[in-house]
């Protein structure tokens, strides 16, 4: 049984990889959960589709949920809330004790704003690194290297 009750959250603006524990070097890959942001505002705008929260209504008023955020920022916030909801559920189920966060620099500030304090309190270390695209064993090695420095 793996005694490592840390979860390693590797996240950028549209993808989160969550490693449940960190395997020893040259060991088989451990359990990994991948969360992907659905197509939302920015991708729809790029594709020529009007964004639901950003399209003006016929009476010249904006929808009630309109925010002053850019479509990209709104997407990031929604995705982080989804990831946060998943992690909060896992926390309630006592699936982990601590989180180690690796976030792209642009998403790290959004994480701090969007993640509730109860979950943020479980973060023991933060790294401003975008490691999302690394293959599993390269990712595990990069995490080990960061933790040792």
C-alpha positions, 0 to 999 in steps of 0.5 A, a space after each residue: 500500500 502506498 503510504 504517500 497521502 499527498 496528491 500532486 496537482 499539475 494544472 494549466 488553464 485547460 487541463 489538470 493532472 492529479 497524481 495520487 501519490 508519487 511512485 518510486 523511481 523506475 516503478 510502474 505508474 501510479 493512479 492519475 486523474 485527468 480533468 479537461 476543460 470543456 469548450 467554453 467562451 474563448 474556444 467558442 469565440 475563436 470558432 465564431 460562436 457567440 459566448 453565452 455570457 458575453 453576447 449582448 441581449 436583444 434589449 441592450 442589457 447584458 445577461 445577469 451573470 455578465 462579469 467584467 472578466 475577459 472570456 479567457 479569464 472566465 474560462 480559467 475561473 470556471 475550470 478551476 472551480 470544477 477542479 476545486 469541486 473535484 478536490 473538495 469532494 476527495 477531501 471530504 472523502 479523506 482521500 488525501 492529506 496534502 496537496 502539492 501544486 504545480 501550476 502554470 504561472 498564469 494560472 497560479 494567481 487564479 488558483 489562489 483567488 478561486 480555490 476555497 481556503 479550506 482546500 488552499 490550506 491543504 497545499 503544502 508547496 507551490 511551484 510556478 511550472 507548467 508540467 502538464 504536457 510531460 509524459 507520466 514518468 518524466 512528470 514524476 521525475 520533474 516533481 521529485 527534482 522540484 521537491 528536492 530543491 
